[in-house]
Amino acid sequence: MLTDDAVLTEFRDAGALLEGHFVLSSGNHSTAYLQCARVLMDAKRAERLCAALAGKIRAAGLADGIDLVVSPAMGGVVVGYEMGRQLGLPAIFFERVDGVFALRRGFRIEPGQRCIMVEDVVTTGLSSRECIEAAEAAGGTVVAAASLVDRSGGRAKLPVPFVPLIRLDIPIFPPDQIPASVKGVPPVKPGSRGLKV
């Protein structure tokens, strides 16, 4: 099992813990951003982090009886695949079609399949909740959720038990409440929500 310090070291070593002024996919602003794509581009690092997360899921008693890993694109695709590998399960992902999560590419959920929803980072929990709702609408039963990082400090509310590898309390600010120390820094929007493809 990795300690929180070891997890943060993995992010720092990958150049994935960014500081500045960021616009999150929720529309809120932050002075820190975790670019999980940077951490997950190294297969060995992804394996270490996801093996540790799988260990936490097993230790919480949530791995038994799960049939399928589901995750939201884009951020959840790589972590979902690696978590499927770590748990010995198939992994599929939902993509946004006209702003709503949908299964594409021939993916399907069999009626009653027990799923775990896996994300890279949870901030407000919105994408996670939307993915859980989409999986259940497709016939699955989502029994747990997991992520590499819970950056809400535990405030994100999900309708199922939630296991993060690390929980951080990184402040976020509504667009009309940005601190003066950040207002002069040009904002960067590094996420993928709203990306036109």
C-alpha positions as CSV (number, residue, x, y, z in Angstrom):
1,M,0.0,0.0,0.0
2,L,1.3,3.4,-0.9
3,T,1.4,6.2,1.7
4,D,-0.1,9.6,0.8
5,D,3.4,11.0,0.6
6,A,4.4,8.3,-1.9
7,V,1.3,9.0,-4.0
8,L,2.1,12.8,-4.1
9,T,5.7,11.9,-5.0
10,E,4.4,10.0,-8.0
11,F,2.4,13.0,-9.1
12,R,5.3,15.5,-8.5
13,D,7.8,13.2,-10.3
14,A,5.5,13.0,-13.3
15,G,5.0,16.8,-13.4
16,A,1.3,16.2,-12.8
17,L,0.8,18.4,-9.7
18,L,0.5,21.9,-11.3
19,E,0.2,25.3,-9.6
20,G,-1.2,28.5,-11.0
21,H,-4.8,29.6,-11.9
22,F,-7.0,26.8,-13.4
23,V,-10.6,26.6,-14.6
24,L,-11.9,23.2,-13.6
25,S,-14.5,21.3,-15.7
26,S,-17.1,22.3,-13.1
27,G,-16.5,26.0,-14.0
28,N,-14.9,26.7,-10.6
29,H,-11.4,27.9,-10.3
30,S,-8.4,26.6,-8.3
31,T,-4.7,27.3,-7.6
32,A,-3.7,23.7,-8.1
33,Y,-4.5,21.1,-10.7
34,L,-3.8,17.4,-10.9
35,Q,-3.1,16.4,-14.5
36,C,-3.6,12.6,-14.2
37,A,-2.8,12.1,-17.8
38,R,0.8,13.0,-17.0
39,V,0.9,10.4,-14.2
40,L,-0.9,7.7,-16.2
41,M,1.3,8.1,-19.4
42,D,3.9,6.0,-17.6
43,A,2.6,2.4,-17.6
44,K,4.7,1.3,-14.6
45,R,3.5,4.4,-12.6
46,A,-0.1,3.7,-13.5
47,E,0.3,0.1,-12.5
48,R,1.7,1.1,-9.0
49,L,-1.0,3.6,-8.3
50,C,-3.9,1.4,-9.5
51,A,-2.5,-1.7,-7.7
52,A,-2.6,0.4,-4.5
53,L,-6.1,1.6,-5.2
54,A,-7.2,-2.0,-6.0
55,G,-5.7,-3.0,-2.6
56,K,-7.8,-0.3,-0.9
57,I,-11.0,-1.4,-2.6
58,R,-10.3,-5.0,-1.6
59,A,-9.5,-4.0,2.0
60,A,-12.8,-2.1,2.1
61,G,-14.6,-5.3,1.1
62,L,-15.9,-3.7,-2.1
63,A,-14.3,-5.9,-4.7
64,D,-16.3,-9.1,-4.1
65,G,-19.0,-9.8,-6.7
66,I,-18.1,-6.9,-9.1
67,D,-18.5,-7.8,-12.7
68,L,-17.4,-4.7,-14.6
69,V,-15.4,-1.5,-14.3
70,V,-17.1,1.6,-15.8
71,S,-15.5,5.0,-16.2
72,P,-16.2,8.4,-17.7
73,A,-14.2,9.5,-20.7
74,M,-11.7,11.2,-21.0
75,G,-10.0,11.2,-17.6
76,G,-11.3,7.8,-16.5
77,V,-10.3,5.8,-19.6
78,V,-6.7,4.9,-18.7
79,V,-7.4,4.5,-15.0
80,G,-10.5,2.4,-15.7
81,Y,-8.5,0.1,-18.0
82,E,-5.7,-0.4,-15.5
83,M,-8.2,-0.9,-12.6
84,G,-9.9,-3.5,-14.7
85,R,-6.5,-5.2,-15.1
86,Q,-5.8,-5.0,-11.4
87,L,-9.2,-6.4,-10.4
88,G,-9.3,-9.0,-13.2
89,L,-12.4,-7.4,-14.8
90,P,-13.4,-6.0,-18.1
91,A,-13.5,-2.2,-18.3
92,I,-15.7,0.0,-20.5
93,F,-16.1,3.8,-20.6
94,F,-18.9,6.3,-21.2
95,E,-18.5,9.2,-23.6
96,R,-20.4,12.4,-23.7
97,V,-22.8,12.7,-26.7
98,D,-24.5,16.1,-26.8
99,G,-23.3,16.6,-23.2
100,V,-24.8,13.3,-21.8
101,F,-22.9,10.1,-21.0
102,A,-23.6,7.3,-23.4
103,L,-22.1,3.9,-24.2
104,R,-20.5,3.7,-27.7
105,R,-18.0,1.5,-29.5
106,G,-20.2,-1.6,-29.0
107,F,-19.9,-1.4,-25.2
108,R,-22.9,-2.6,-23.2
109,I,-23.8,-3.5,-19.7
110,E,-25.8,-6.7,-19.1
111,P,-28.9,-6.3,-17.0
112,G,-27.9,-6.5,-13.3
113,Q,-24.2,-6.5,-13.8
114,R,-22.5,-5.2,-10.7
115,C,-20.2,-2.3,-11.5
116,I,-17.6,-0.2,-9.9
117,M,-17.2,3.4,-11.3
118,V,-13.6,4.5,-11.5
119,E,-12.4,8.1,-12.1
120,D,-9.0,9.8,-12.2
121,V,-9.9,12.8,-10.0
122,V,-13.1,13.6,-8.2
123,T,-13.6,17.3,-7.4
124,T,-17.3,18.0,-7.1
125,G,-18.4,14.5,-7.9
126,L,-20.6,15.6,-10.8
127,S,-19.0,13.5,-13.5
128,S,-18.9,10.5,-11.2
129,R,-22.6,10.9,-10.4
130,E,-23.5,11.3,-14.1
131,C,-21.5,8.2,-14.9
132,I,-23.1,6.2,-12.2
133,E,-26.6,7.3,-13.4
134,A,-25.7,6.4,-17.0
135,A,-24.4,2.9,-15.9
136,E,-27.6,2.3,-14.0
137,A,-29.8,3.5,-16.8
138,A,-27.9,1.0,-19.1
139,G,-28.9,-1.8,-16.8
140,G,-26.0,-2.0,-14.4
141,T,-26.0,-1.8,-10.6
142,V,-23.2,0.4,-9.4
143,V,-22.0,-0.8,-6.0
144,A,-18.9,1.3,-5.4
145,A,-16.8,4.2,-6.8
146,A,-13.1,4.8,-6.7
147,S,-10.6,7.4,-7.9
148,L,-6.9,8.0,-7.7
149,V,-7.6,11.4,-6.1
150,D,-10.4,12.9,-4.2
151,R,-9.5,16.6,-4.3
152,S,-12.7,17.6,-2.4
153,G,-11.3,16.7,1.0
154,G,-14.2,14.3,1.4
155,R,-17.0,16.8,0.5
156,A,-18.0,15.2,-2.8
157,K,-21.2,13.2,-2.3
158,L,-21.6,10.0,-4.3
159,P,-24.6,7.6,-4.0
160,V,-22.3,4.6,-3.4
161,P,-19.3,3.8,-1.1
162,F,-16.3,5.8,-2.4
163,V,-12.7,4.8,-2.1
164,P,-10.0,7.3,-3.2
165,L,-6.3,6.4,-3.3
166,I,-5.6,9.8,-1.7
167,R,-7.8,12.5,-0.3
168,L,-6.7,16.1,-0.7
169,D,-8.3,19.3,0.4
170,I,-7.5,21.7,-2.5
171,P,-9.6,24.8,-2.4
172,I,-11.9,25.7,-5.3
173,F,-13.5,29.0,-5.9
174,P,-16.7,30.0,-7.8
175,P,-15.9,32.3,-10.7
176,D,-17.2,35.3,-8.8
177,Q,-15.2,34.6,-5.6
178,I,-11.6,34.3,-7.0
179,P,-9.1,35.5,-4.4
180,A,-7.2,38.7,-5.3
181,S,-3.9,36.9,-5.3
182,V,-5.2,34.7,-8.2
183,K,-7.2,37.2,-10.2
184,G,-4.1,38.7,-12.0
185,V,-2.9,35.2,-13.2
186,P,-4.3,34.2,-16.6
187,P,-6.5,31.1,-16.1
188,V,-5.8,27.8,-17.9
189,K,-8.5,25.2,-18.6
190,P,-6.6,21.9,-18.8
191,G,-9.6,19.5,-18.5
192,S,-11.5,17.7,-21.3
193,R,-15.2,18.6,-20.6
194,G,-16.6,20.6,-23.4
195,L,-13.9,19.5,-25.8
196,K,-15.2,19.5,-29.4
197,V,-14.2,16.4,-31.4
